[in-house]
Amino acid sequence: MAQLSDEELREAAAEAGISPHELRHALAERQGTDLARPDEASSLMGPPDRGATASFVEGRVLQPPPQAITAVRASIERQTGRTGHRQGELEADVVDDALGLNYRLRTRDDGDGGALVRVDIDPTSGQSFRNLAATGVAGVTMAMLGLAMLLGSMLTAGLGIAVGVLGTLGIVRRSARMKAGIDGARAIAAHALMEAEDTAAKALPPG
């Protein structure tokens, strides 16, 4: 995530008539809802070893890696209402079954007393269900049309076509819902990172 200095944040917030804290969160949400997929070439941590990635966010948190990933995970859990689970000390997953999405969290030491944290949005579960549904709709439609040809029944043919049309519409709607879900999940992950950064920064001793 692009970082602004404290002075730049204060000046920009003053011009917008909001607090620096509100501006930081607005920037996080804007980044999270950007439809352009991040460039892996610019990633600090690189792609994950587990699962697929439809989108991701990453940033630095001024805490040791275990505490940093706990803070980001807790924010995602609070925003989604889902409960995550650890995948070792430096990885965690938060699964949204309703959308078929998995927030895959990873962290490592940034070499400067803090942590790099990356959250990948993995749509594998939702895509698998959609593909299975598409196969089922195609199979039922072809079976009904084949039966209609054998029986010479226009009614059966009409039913087969109706099944195909309605099934296709359902799959298209689910695909659109998943696309919106991925964009929303990225916004949630970006907010979680920004929230963890803010909390860690406020905990630092003044100086």
C-alpha positions as CSV (number, residue, x, y, z in Angstrom):
1,M,0.0,0.0,0.0
2,A,1.2,3.5,-0.8
3,Q,2.2,5.3,2.4
4,L,1.8,8.9,3.2
5,S,3.9,10.7,5.8
6,D,2.1,12.0,8.9
7,E,2.5,15.5,7.7
8,E,1.0,14.7,4.3
9,L,-1.9,12.9,5.9
10,R,-2.6,15.9,8.2
11,E,-2.5,18.4,5.3
12,A,-4.7,16.2,3.0
13,A,-7.2,15.6,5.8
14,A,-7.4,19.3,6.6
15,E,-8.2,20.1,3.0
16,A,-10.9,17.4,2.9
17,G,-12.3,18.5,6.3
18,I,-11.8,15.1,8.0
19,S,-9.5,13.6,10.5
20,P,-6.2,11.9,9.4
21,H,-7.6,8.6,10.9
22,E,-10.7,8.9,8.6
23,L,-8.5,9.7,5.6
24,R,-6.3,6.6,6.2
25,H,-9.3,4.4,6.3
26,A,-10.8,6.0,3.2
27,L,-7.6,5.4,1.3
28,A,-7.6,1.7,2.5
29,E,-11.2,1.2,1.3
30,R,-10.4,2.9,-2.1
31,Q,-7.4,0.6,-2.6
32,G,-9.5,-2.4,-1.6
33,T,-12.3,-1.7,-4.1
34,D,-9.9,-0.9,-7.0
35,L,-11.0,-3.2,-9.8
36,A,-7.4,-3.5,-11.2
37,R,-5.7,-6.6,-10.0
38,P,-2.4,-5.9,-8.1
39,D,0.8,-6.6,-10.0
40,E,2.6,-9.6,-8.5
41,A,5.9,-8.1,-9.8
42,S,5.5,-5.3,-7.2
43,S,4.6,-7.7,-4.4
44,L,6.8,-7.7,-1.3
45,M,6.0,-11.3,-0.4
46,G,5.2,-13.0,-3.7
47,P,2.3,-15.4,-4.5
48,P,1.2,-17.9,-1.9
49,D,2.2,-21.6,-1.9
50,R,-1.4,-22.6,-1.1
51,G,-4.5,-22.0,-3.1
52,A,-5.2,-19.5,-5.9
53,T,-5.3,-15.7,-5.8
54,A,-8.0,-13.6,-7.4
55,S,-6.7,-10.4,-5.6
56,F,-4.5,-9.5,-2.7
57,V,-3.4,-6.7,-0.4
58,E,-0.3,-6.4,1.7
59,G,1.4,-3.9,4.0
60,R,3.7,-3.4,7.0
61,V,2.6,-3.6,10.6
62,L,4.8,-2.4,13.4
63,Q,4.5,-5.5,15.5
64,P,6.2,-8.9,15.5
65,P,4.8,-11.3,12.8
66,P,2.6,-13.4,15.2
67,Q,0.9,-10.4,16.7
68,A,0.5,-8.7,13.4
69,I,-1.3,-11.6,11.8
70,T,-3.5,-12.0,14.8
71,A,-4.5,-8.4,14.6
72,V,-5.3,-8.6,10.9
73,R,-7.2,-11.9,11.3
74,A,-9.2,-10.5,14.2
75,S,-10.3,-7.5,12.0
76,I,-11.3,-9.7,9.1
77,E,-13.3,-12.0,11.5
78,R,-15.1,-9.0,13.0
79,Q,-16.0,-7.5,9.6
80,T,-17.2,-10.8,8.1
81,G,-18.7,-12.5,11.1
82,R,-16.6,-15.6,10.3
83,T,-14.1,-17.5,12.5
84,G,-10.7,-18.2,11.1
85,H,-8.1,-20.7,12.1
86,R,-4.3,-20.9,12.2
87,Q,-2.1,-22.6,9.6
88,G,1.0,-22.6,11.7
89,E,2.4,-19.6,13.5
90,L,2.7,-17.3,10.5
91,E,-0.3,-18.2,8.4
92,A,-4.1,-18.2,8.9
93,D,-7.3,-18.7,7.0
94,V,-10.7,-17.1,7.3
95,V,-13.3,-18.9,5.2
96,D,-16.5,-17.2,4.0
97,D,-18.6,-20.2,3.0
98,A,-21.5,-18.0,1.8
99,L,-19.4,-16.5,-1.0
100,G,-17.0,-19.4,-1.5
101,L,-14.0,-17.2,-0.6
102,N,-11.0,-17.8,1.6
103,Y,-8.9,-15.0,3.1
104,R,-5.4,-16.5,3.2
105,L,-3.1,-14.6,5.5
106,R,0.7,-14.8,5.6
107,T,3.3,-12.8,7.5
108,R,7.1,-12.6,7.9
109,D,9.6,-10.4,9.6
110,D,10.3,-7.2,7.6
111,G,13.8,-6.9,8.9
112,D,13.1,-3.6,10.7
113,G,11.3,-4.7,13.8
114,G,7.9,-5.1,12.2
115,A,6.1,-7.5,9.9
116,L,5.0,-7.8,6.3
117,V,1.5,-9.1,6.1
118,R,-0.3,-10.3,2.9
119,V,-3.9,-11.3,2.5
120,D,-4.8,-13.3,-0.6
121,I,-8.5,-13.7,-1.7
122,D,-8.8,-17.3,-2.8
123,P,-12.0,-18.0,-4.8
124,T,-11.3,-21.7,-5.4
125,S,-14.3,-23.1,-3.4
126,G,-16.8,-20.7,-5.1
127,Q,-15.4,-21.4,-8.6
128,S,-15.6,-25.2,-8.1
129,F,-19.3,-25.0,-7.1
130,R,-20.0,-22.8,-10.1
131,N,-18.3,-25.2,-12.5
132,L,-20.1,-28.1,-10.9
133,A,-23.4,-26.3,-11.3
134,A,-22.6,-25.5,-15.0
135,T,-21.8,-29.2,-15.7
136,G,-25.0,-30.3,-14.0
137,V,-27.2,-27.8,-16.0
138,A,-25.5,-28.8,-19.3
139,G,-26.0,-32.5,-18.5
140,V,-29.7,-32.2,-17.5
141,T,-30.4,-30.0,-20.6
142,M,-28.8,-32.4,-23.0
143,A,-30.5,-35.4,-21.4
144,M,-33.9,-33.8,-21.7
145,L,-33.4,-32.7,-25.3
146,G,-32.2,-36.2,-26.2
147,L,-35.3,-37.7,-24.6
148,A,-37.5,-35.2,-26.4
149,M,-36.0,-36.3,-29.8
150,L,-36.6,-40.0,-28.9
151,L,-40.2,-39.3,-27.9
152,G,-40.9,-36.6,-30.4
153,S,-42.2,-34.5,-27.5
154,M,-42.2,-30.7,-28.0
155,L,-43.1,-30.3,-24.3
156,T,-40.1,-32.2,-23.1
157,A,-37.9,-30.2,-25.5
158,G,-39.4,-27.0,-24.2
159,L,-38.7,-28.1,-20.6
160,G,-35.1,-28.9,-21.5
161,I,-34.6,-25.5,-23.1
162,A,-36.1,-23.8,-20.1
163,V,-33.8,-25.7,-17.7
164,G,-30.8,-24.7,-19.8
165,V,-31.9,-21.0,-19.9
166,L,-32.7,-20.7,-16.2
167,G,-29.6,-22.6,-15.1
168,T,-27.4,-20.4,-17.3
169,L,-29.0,-17.3,-15.8
170,G,-28.4,-18.7,-12.3
171,I,-24.7,-19.3,-13.1
172,V,-24.3,-15.8,-14.6
173,R,-25.8,-14.3,-11.4
174,R,-23.5,-16.4,-9.2
175,S,-20.4,-15.3,-11.3
176,A,-21.4,-11.7,-10.9
177,R,-22.0,-12.2,-7.1
178,M,-18.5,-13.8,-6.8
179,K,-16.9,-10.9,-8.7
180,A,-18.6,-8.4,-6.3
181,G,-17.6,-10.7,-3.4
182,I,-13.9,-10.6,-4.4
183,D,-13.9,-6.8,-4.7
184,G,-15.6,-6.6,-1.3
185,A,-13.2,-9.1,0.3
186,R,-10.3,-7.0,-0.9
187,A,-11.8,-3.9,0.7
188,I,-12.2,-5.8,3.9
189,A,-8.6,-7.1,3.8
190,A,-7.3,-3.6,3.1
191,H,-9.3,-2.2,6.0
192,A,-8.0,-4.9,8.3
193,L,-4.4,-4.1,7.4
194,M,-4.9,-0.4,7.8
195,E,-6.6,-1.0,11.2
196,A,-3.7,-3.2,12.4
197,E,-1.2,-0.5,11.2
198,D,-3.1,2.2,13.1
199,T,-3.4,0.2,16.3
200,A,0.3,-0.8,16.3
201,A,1.4,2.8,15.6
202,K,-0.7,4.2,18.5
203,A,0.9,1.6,20.8
204,L,4.4,2.9,20.1
205,P,6.0,5.0,22.9
206,P,6.1,8.7,22.0
207,G,9.4,10.0,20.7
